[in-house]
Amino acid sequence: MSGNIQKLLSICEDLTLEDLSALKFLSLEHIPLRKLESIQDPKELLLALQDKGLLDNSDLSFLKELLFRISRNDLLNDRLRCSRNEVKRELQIPSRAKVSPYRQLLYGISEEVSRDNVECVRFLLQKQLPKRKLLDSTTMLELFIEMEKAGIVHETQLEE
């Protein structure tokens, strides 16, 4: 058990704040937003995942998926001793992926949006979101969360 704990602590030390934000966003369907908003440290996130039964000593598959989704292949290889291709194959098995295609899509979009384009999106949302929410949201992931709260985007409203 201590081997996996050491691996997890090592992973936590290597995660950036940007990584943490991405992991929290990808975990939104499993951990309530209110809980995620209070998490400021990767260790807290891992504890929340453990509390939800998504992470335990014998099953690190969700953590592997999260690291795969945010392209932290270095942590997959060095800390968890698995390759990106292994995780990719595992996720192709039906019901193995725990991050929904919707959440994957939003995350993928956020990765492609430049800071200048985030400003453009904020401008376009002026009439749909309160000014305070727009000012507080500095990343595309934060804007997506505010858009979800306001009902602007939803898993069933992707085609509009």
C-alpha positions as CSV (number, residue, x, y, z in Angstrom):
1,M,0.0,0.0,0.0
2,S,2.8,2.4,0.8
3,G,4.1,2.1,-2.7
4,N,0.9,3.5,-4.2
5,I,0.7,6.2,-1.6
6,Q,4.3,7.3,-2.5
7,K,3.3,7.3,-6.2
8,L,0.3,9.4,-5.5
9,L,2.2,11.9,-3.3
10,S,4.8,12.1,-6.0
11,I,2.2,12.8,-8.7
12,C,0.7,15.5,-6.4
13,E,4.0,17.2,-6.1
14,D,4.4,17.3,-9.9
15,L,1.0,18.7,-10.8
16,T,0.7,22.4,-11.6
17,L,-2.2,24.6,-10.7
18,E,-3.3,24.5,-14.3
19,D,-3.2,20.6,-14.1
20,L,-5.3,20.7,-11.0
21,S,-7.9,23.0,-12.6
22,A,-8.1,20.6,-15.6
23,L,-8.4,17.5,-13.3
24,K,-11.2,19.2,-11.3
25,F,-13.0,20.1,-14.5
26,L,-12.8,16.6,-15.8
27,S,-14.0,15.2,-12.5
28,L,-17.1,17.5,-12.4
29,E,-19.5,14.7,-13.2
30,H,-18.3,12.7,-10.2
31,I,-17.6,15.3,-7.5
32,P,-20.0,18.2,-6.8
33,L,-18.9,21.6,-8.0
34,R,-19.2,23.1,-4.6
35,K,-16.7,20.5,-3.3
36,L,-14.4,21.0,-6.3
37,E,-14.4,24.8,-5.8
38,S,-13.0,24.4,-2.3
39,I,-10.1,22.1,-3.5
40,Q,-6.9,24.0,-3.7
41,D,-4.3,21.2,-3.6
42,P,-3.9,18.0,-5.7
43,K,-3.9,15.9,-2.5
44,E,-7.4,17.2,-1.6
45,L,-8.6,16.2,-5.1
46,L,-7.2,12.7,-4.7
47,L,-8.9,12.4,-1.3
48,A,-12.2,13.5,-2.8
49,L,-11.8,10.9,-5.6
50,Q,-11.1,8.3,-3.0
51,D,-14.2,9.3,-1.0
52,K,-16.3,8.9,-4.2
53,G,-14.8,5.4,-4.8
54,L,-13.0,6.5,-7.9
55,L,-9.5,5.9,-6.5
56,D,-8.2,3.2,-4.2
57,N,-5.1,1.4,-3.6
58,S,-5.9,-1.4,-6.0
59,D,-7.5,0.7,-8.8
60,L,-5.8,3.8,-10.2
61,S,-7.7,3.6,-13.5
62,F,-9.5,6.9,-13.1
63,L,-6.4,8.7,-12.1
64,K,-4.7,7.2,-15.2
65,E,-7.6,8.4,-17.3
66,L,-7.4,11.9,-15.9
67,L,-3.6,12.1,-16.5
68,F,-4.1,10.7,-20.0
69,R,-6.8,13.4,-20.8
70,I,-4.5,16.2,-19.7
71,S,-1.6,14.7,-21.5
72,R,0.6,14.2,-18.5
73,N,2.3,11.3,-20.1
74,D,5.4,11.9,-18.0
75,L,3.5,11.1,-14.9
76,L,1.8,8.0,-16.5
77,N,5.2,6.7,-17.5
78,D,7.4,7.7,-14.6
79,R,5.0,7.4,-11.7
80,L,2.4,4.9,-12.7
81,R,4.5,2.8,-15.0
82,C,2.1,2.7,-17.9
83,S,2.2,4.1,-21.3
84,R,-0.2,6.5,-23.0
85,N,-1.1,3.7,-25.5
86,E,-1.9,1.3,-22.6
87,V,-4.4,3.8,-21.2
88,K,-5.8,4.6,-24.6
89,R,-6.4,0.9,-25.2
90,E,-8.0,0.5,-21.8
91,L,-10.4,3.5,-22.4
92,Q,-11.6,1.9,-25.7
93,I,-13.2,-0.9,-23.7
94,P,-16.9,0.0,-23.3
95,S,-17.8,1.6,-19.9
96,R,-14.1,2.0,-18.9
97,A,-13.9,5.7,-19.6
98,K,-15.4,7.7,-16.7
99,V,-14.9,11.1,-18.2
100,S,-17.9,11.7,-20.5
101,P,-17.4,12.6,-24.1
102,Y,-19.1,15.9,-23.4
103,R,-16.6,16.8,-20.7
104,Q,-13.8,15.6,-23.0
105,L,-15.1,17.8,-25.8
106,L,-15.2,21.0,-23.6
107,Y,-11.8,20.3,-22.2
108,G,-10.4,19.8,-25.8
109,I,-11.9,23.1,-26.9
110,S,-10.4,24.8,-23.9
111,E,-7.0,23.5,-24.8
112,E,-7.3,25.0,-28.3
113,V,-8.5,28.5,-27.2
114,S,-5.9,31.2,-26.9
115,R,-6.0,33.8,-24.1
116,D,-7.1,36.4,-26.7
117,N,-9.9,34.2,-27.7
118,V,-11.0,33.7,-24.1
119,E,-11.4,37.5,-24.0
120,C,-13.5,37.4,-27.1
121,V,-15.7,34.7,-25.6
122,R,-16.1,36.8,-22.4
123,F,-17.1,39.7,-24.6
124,L,-19.7,37.6,-26.4
125,L,-21.2,36.4,-23.1
126,Q,-21.7,39.9,-21.7
127,K,-25.5,39.7,-22.1
128,Q,-25.8,36.1,-20.9
129,L,-23.6,36.1,-17.8
130,P,-23.3,38.6,-14.9
131,K,-20.3,40.9,-15.2
132,R,-18.8,39.6,-11.9
133,K,-18.9,36.1,-13.2
134,L,-17.2,37.2,-16.4
135,L,-14.5,39.1,-14.6
136,D,-13.8,36.2,-12.2
137,S,-13.5,33.7,-15.0
138,T,-10.0,34.0,-16.5
139,T,-9.8,30.6,-18.3
140,M,-12.0,28.9,-20.8
141,L,-12.6,26.1,-18.3
142,E,-13.9,28.6,-15.8
143,L,-16.1,30.2,-18.5
144,F,-17.5,26.7,-19.4
145,I,-18.4,26.1,-15.7
146,E,-20.2,29.5,-15.6
147,M,-21.9,28.7,-18.9
148,E,-23.1,25.4,-17.5
149,K,-24.4,27.0,-14.3
150,A,-26.4,29.5,-16.5
151,G,-27.7,26.7,-18.7
152,I,-26.0,28.1,-21.8
153,V,-24.2,24.9,-22.5
154,H,-25.3,21.4,-21.4
155,E,-24.5,17.9,-22.5
156,T,-27.9,17.8,-24.3
157,Q,-27.5,21.2,-26.0
158,L,-24.3,20.7,-28.0
159,E,-25.9,21.0,-31.4
160,E,-27.5,24.4,-31.0
